[in-house]
């Protein structure tokens, strides 16, 4: 294919005096700029907007500035950390990653890997149907299931979190003297770090708990439907409001606020439209939904047992290390069995957790235009060629011809942010005064910014002080919310289409009669 660039190598460098690079395209995505009515694996939300072109050396400079320097000391958990979000807990970063792997058949959205989607045999369906969990089902992939064809197989027992989950389990793994003991799952990407791997195991256990709750005479299809609908409820009523705000959700689904039937108060999808079946917009998969990369912490506490009897990382681990060591939460391998995750350190379980200390709920990092240092050196075995996550994201946007953030804002009727306010760096009182505008990193950024960067910088406009709640802004939030809600509306098997008045099982609700990811986990760990 003419001008096709390798999916794992950076674009060739251009001199400042030359015109910006004419981006190549990736196989499987080369049709996305075609007919205004295009539908397929991928599509475009803003079909008429031109591709934004940038000098590759400008993107290099921006990626370097977006990646924070190594921290001499990680802030103790007994002290407030200005980089932490005041409203989003760390678990939502990895719930977001799990959701991404469910709805996208484009493995580029992985935190570590960049692949050619045409090389996939079974790509994801753009629906919240948990095909990343179920694979092709017990008839076609029986090795994922117990002999009864109803329960999932689980992996080895994990220890270290007995006070919260005495029955913690790993994913089932392929054991071999020469292999890395990779997980046996419906989507191998859900093994790419220790946290998302254990979250996948929680969903396996939630399914198994539903089997036992409904009883042996209920069909696999009915069990699967109930699991999917509870998961879809979590997506719509917990994850999405946490990331974009309840007002944004209500602006698209006004019936949720008015309490009237959805067929009387119609959804308001202004930008995400399709003809027959929903698709995944590249503006979403390559830019807007990568906001979660800025939420990744440099280190995580898995449980309160690790480190208690000695200096082992002070009980905290880097999200990635360049090589597989017991200092990092690298995936695609069998990790130590004492690494069971205590999920009360990742989500508020309604038990009035302390604000500081090792028993607190770890916050996510703020949505801003800075990525933590470990993301500048992804494991070479999983990120060949370009090991900086920021650089990979910026090059993908260039190659796929994404419009600039300013052009998208104008088409959405939102006033573009001036260049001098599109600043690069952390949203903290200490760092903000020293953050430089994007135009300091290249002439090709004047009045046009990469869409992924723009969405992060847009969220950062909310910053006033270290405790300011920061969610996605009007451009990024609208893209993410419309795609999520559009996929639910477009799926004839979703609860929103089949039973819009459906609510989760009453016995699963918390004391406030709500059901979210915390309640799903509580039900799952009964297994």
N, C-alpha and C positions, 0 to 999 in steps of 0.2 A: 504494500500500500504506500502510495507516495507520501513522503513527509511523516511516516509513522515513526514515533519515537519509542524506544524501549520503555516498558513499564517500570523498570527498576533503575534506570540511569537518568541523570539530569540532562536537561536540554543543553545543546551546545552553547558556549558562551558567545555573546555578541559585544562588539565594541560600542562605546557610547555614541560614536558618530554614525553608527548604522541604524537602520530602522528596527523597531522592536521585533523580536523573534516571531516568525509565523509558526504558531503552535501546530504540533502534530496531533493526531487523534488516536484514541485507543480502540482496538477492535471491540465490537459490541456496542460502542457508543458513537460510532461515526455517523449514524443516521439522525442523531438528536437535533440537528439544526435544519432538518428538512421541512417537509410539509407542515403548515400550521396545525394540521389535524393529526400529526404523527402520534402514534401510540406503539408501544412495544416494551422492551425491557426498561428502557430509559426514555425520558422525554424532557421537555423544557417547560418550565412554568412561565418564563418571560421570553417567548419565542421570537419576538421582533427585535429584541435588543442586540446590539453588536457585541462581539467578543472584545474584551479588554486586553490590550497587548502591553507587555512589560518587558524591559530588558532583564535578562536572566541574572546579570550581576546585581541589579537592584533587588531582585527577589532574594538573592543570596544574602545581601546586606540586611534586608528586613528580617529574614529568618534568623540570622545571627542575633540581632537585637531583640527579637521576640523570645529567645531562649535565655532564661535567667542564668546567671553565673552560679557555680556551686556554692552552697551555703557552708560557711565555716562551722557553724553550729546550728542544728535544728532547734527551733524554739521548744523549750520544755513544755510538757502538757500542763504543768502547773501555772503557766503564764499564757496570757492572751497572745495570739499570733495575728498580726494585722492582715496577713494574706488570706486568712480563712473567711469563708462566707458566713454571714450572720443568719442566713435563712435556709441554706441547702446543706444537708448532711452528706457525708462522703459516699454513702451507699447509692445515692442517686446517680453518681458518675457511672457506676457499673451496672445499675439497672438500665440506664440509658444505653450502655454498650450491648447488654443482652437484648434489648428491644431492637436496636439497630440490626443485630445479626438475625433477628426474626423477620424483619420486613425488607431488608435489602439483599439482593442477590449479587451485589457488587462487593467483593471482598476488599476493595480498596478502602472501604470505610473501617477496616480493622485498625486498631491502634498501632500495629506493628507491620503488617504485610501489605504489599501492593501486588496485585495479580491481574491477569487479563481475564475478564469475565467470560470470554469465549472459551476458556480452557476448563470452565466448570461443567461438570456433568449434570448436576442437579442444583440449579440456582434457586434462591429464595423467591417465594411468592410475595408480592407487595400487599400482604394482608397480615393482620395480627392473629395468626392461626397457630403459632408455636410449631411450625414445621422444623425449626431449628432444634426443637425438643423431640418431636415425634418421628422425624425422618420420614420414611415412606410407610411407616406403620408396622405392626407386628407380623403381618403376613409377608411383607417383602424384606424387612430387616429384623428377623426374629432374635438376633443376637443382642438387641437393645432391651429385650423384654424377658420376663420370667416365663416359665413353661405354661402358665395359665393364660398367656396372651393378654393380660390386663395390667399387671404391675411392671414397672420398669425395674431392670437390674440396677443395683447400686454398687458403688465401689467399696474399698476398705474402710474400716472405722478410723476416724480421726479423733485425736485427743487434744486437750488444752482448753476447751470451752465448756467443760462439764457443767458449770454452774448455770449456763444458759441452755446448752444443747448437749445432753449426755450421749445422744445418738448420732452425732455429726458424721457425715459420710463424704468420701471423695467420689469422683466420677469413676465408673468402671474403666479399666485401662488394659491396653494390649501389653502383655508381659513378654519380654524377650531379653536374652542376655546381651544383645547388641543394639537394641532400640532404645528410644527415650521414654518408653511407656506412655505413649500418647493416648488420649482419652478416646473411648468408643462412644460417640455422640452423634446426634442428627446434624450437627454443624461443628466441624473441627475448630472453628474460630473461637468457640466458647471455652477453649482450653488455653487461650493465649496469655493469661495471667492467672495467678492463684485465686484472686478475688472473683473474677467472672466465672471461673471453673466451679468454685463452691456455690455461687449463686445458681448456676445451672443445676447443680446437685439438689439445691433446695426446691427447684421447680419439679425435678423428678419425684421428690418426696411429697410435694403438694399433690401431684397426680396420684401417687400411691395412696395418700390419705383420702382422696376423693373416691378411689375405688372402694376402700373400706367403709367410707361414710355412706355411699349409695347402696352398697351391698352386692353380693355375688350374682344377682339375677339381672343386673343392669348391663346393657351392651357397652362395648368399648366406645362406640360412636357417641353415646350419651355421656359417658364419663369424660371423653375428650371435649365435648361441647361445653360441659359445665366448667372444666378447667379453663378453656379458652375464654369463656365469658367472664369468669372472675379475673383473669389476667387482663382482659380488655377494660374491665372496670377500673383496675389499678392504673392502667395507662391513661384513661380519660379523667379519672377523678382524683388521682394522687400525683403521678409523675408529671403530667402536663401542667396542672396549676402550679406545681412547685417550680417549674422551669420558666414558664411564660406568664404566670399570674392568672388568677381566676377571672379577672375582667376580660382578658384576651379570649379565654375559653368561652365565656358568656357572649362575647361579641360575635362569635361564629356559631355557637349553639344557644341562641337566646331562650329556647324552651327550658333550659336548665335553670335559668334565673326566674322565669315567669311561672314555672311549675305547670305549664300547659303542655298538651301533647305535641310531639315533634312535628306531626303532620299539620298542625294548626299554626305553629310558629316555626317557620322554615329555617333551615341552616343558611348561613350567609358565607358561602365560599366565593371570594372575589377574584382570586388569582389562580387557584389550583382547579383546573377544569379538564375533563376528559370526554371522549366520545362514547366508548363502550365500557372499557375497564380502566380503573386507575393505574397509573404507572408511577415510577419513582423519579421525580424531577432531579436533574443533576444539580440545580441550585441548592437543593436540599441535601443530597447525599455527599456532594463534594465540598460544600461550603457551610450552610446553615447548621446542619446537624453535627458538624465537627466542633461545635462550641464546647463540648464536653472535654476536649483535650486541655483546655485552659483550667478545668476544674480538678485535674489530677494533682494529688498531693505528692511531694517528693518521698514521703515515708508514711507507712501505715502500721498501726498496731493491730494484730490479728486477734489476740486475746490477752487476758491479764495474767496468764500463767507464764508465758514466754518472757524471759528477762527477769522474772521475780527472784530466781535463785542465783543470778549471776549477771555478767555484763553483756549477754547475747544481744547485741544491737540495741541495748536498752529496751528490748522487746519490740522494736520497730524495724521495719524492713523497707528498703527502696522498692518502688514499684517496678523498676527494671534495673538490671546491671548489664554491662556490655557482654559478659559471659555468665553462664549458669553457675551461680554460687548460692550459698545459703544466706547471703546478704540481701538478695533480691527476690521479688515475687515473679520471676520469669516463668512462663508457661511451657506447654508442650512437653511436660516431663512429670515424673512422680516426685512430688515435694515431700519434705519430712512429715511424718504422720502426726507430729505434735502441733501442726499448723492449722488446727481447726479454727474456723472463724466464729467469734462471738458477735452475732449480728446486732446485739444491743449497743455495740460500739460503732455501728454504721447507720442505723436508723433509730429514730425515737420510738421506743416500744411502749410508750405511755406509762413508764415507771418513774417519772420525775428524775431523770438522770442529772448528775452534777454538771456544772458548766466547765469545770476544770478538773484535771487529774486523769489517771489512767482509766477510770470508769466512765468518762464522759462519752457522748456521741461525737465522734470525730467529724468536724465539718469538712465539706469540700473546699477547695480553693475557689476564690472569686472568679466569675466570668469576666476576664479582662484580656488584654492583648499581650499576655506573658505566659509562657509555658515553663514548667520547672526543668531544672538541669538534666535529670535522667532522660527526658524526652529528646535531648540533643544527641544522645548516644544510644539509640535503640540496639538491641542485640543483633550483631552482624548476621547471625544465622537466619534471622527472620526479616531483616531489613537490608537486603543486599544493595550495594551501590550508594544510596543516600540514606544515612542513618539519623539525620535530623528530621523529626516529625514535622516541625514548622516548614522546613524546606520542601518536604514531600507534599504537604498540603498545598503550598503555594504553586508548586510545579503542576500538580494535578489540575488546579483551577485554570492555569494557563493552557495546558494541553487540551482541556475539554472546552475551551472557548467560553468560559463563564463571563457574563457581563460584569461591569464594575459595580461596586456597592452603591455609588452615587446614581448610576443609571437605574438600578433596581428601585432605589428609594423614590426617584422621580416618577417612575411608572406606578408605584404604589400610592402616589400622592403625598409622600412624606418629604419634607424639606431636607435636602442632603446636608450632611455635617461638613462644615468648612475644613479645609486641609489642616489648618493650624490646631484644630481640636481633635484630629485623628492622631492620637499620641500612642507611642509604643512603650509598653512597660506595665509595671504592677499598679493596681488600684489601691495604693496605700498612702497615708499621709506623708510618710517618709520619702517615698519614691516619686509620687506624682509631680512635684515641682521640677524634677530632673528628667521627666519623660520627654522625648523629642517627637515632633510631628513627623508623620510618615514621609513627607517631602524631603526630609533631611537625608533619606536613604536612597534617593534616586529621582532623576528628572521625570521618569516615566510614571511617577505616582502623582503628578500634579493633576488635580481635579478628577482623578480616578484611582481607586484603591481596590485591591483584590477583594472579592466578595467575602471570603472567609475572614480576612482581617477586619473588614469593615463591620461585620456583624459583631465581632468581639469588641471593637472600639466603640460601637454604638451602645452596647451594654454598659461600657465603662463611663459613658456620659452621665450615668446616674450617680457616680461617685461624689460624695460630699465629705465623708470622713470614714474612718476605719470600720464603723458599724453600719454604714449605709447598706440596705438590702439591694443587691444587684441581680436582676433577672435579665432574660433576653429583652431587647428593645423592640420598637414597632416594626422594623423590617425583619430581623431575625426571628422574633417571636411569632410574627404573622406567618412566615414561611413554615416554621416547624408546626405550629398549631393547625394550619390549614391542611398540611399533608397528613398529619395524624388523624384529624377528624375526617378528612376526605377519604382516607383509606377505610375507616370504619363505615362511613356512609356508602362507599362503593362496594363493600363486601356484603353480598346477599346473605351470608351466614353469620354476620356479626350480631351481637345482641341489640345494637342500635337499629338494625334493619328487621330482625326477626321478632324481637320482643322489646320494643323501646321502653316499656314500663318495668322490665325485669330488674331485680335487685339481687345482690349477693345473698347467700344462705344466711338467715338470721343468726344462727348459732356461731357464725364466723365473725360477727361484728364486734367492735370494741364497745366500751361503756357509753360512748357518744353516738352509737349506732352507725359507725362508719367502717368502711373496709378499704384498706390500702395495702401497700407492700408489707408493712409491719404485721398486719393481721394474716396475710398470706403466709408469711414466714412462721408465725406462731402455729398456724394450722399444720404446716408442713412438718415442723419438728416434733410433732406428736408421733411421727413414724420412727 
